[in-house]
């Protein structure tokens, strides 16, 4: 379960892209799963995570010029319900 964080400051979230392996990607995967994805939470931005990010970005119309990169706008949309 994801719990709300008081005063969530999205400036502290890094941009993420295919091939990254970071603890922050596990957070990303949990958030994507809360929107219906069925990702293994392993902290690796692989093909399945990239597919889920692109689907999310397309669905919420937040594709940037480098589709698949998790930027501040994507983080804002992913965290709007926490």
Secondary structure, DSSP 8 states (H G I E B T S, - for coil): -----TT--GGGS--B-TT-B-HHHHHHHHHHHHTT-----SSB--HHHHHHHHHHHHHTT---TTTT-B-HHHHHHHTTT-
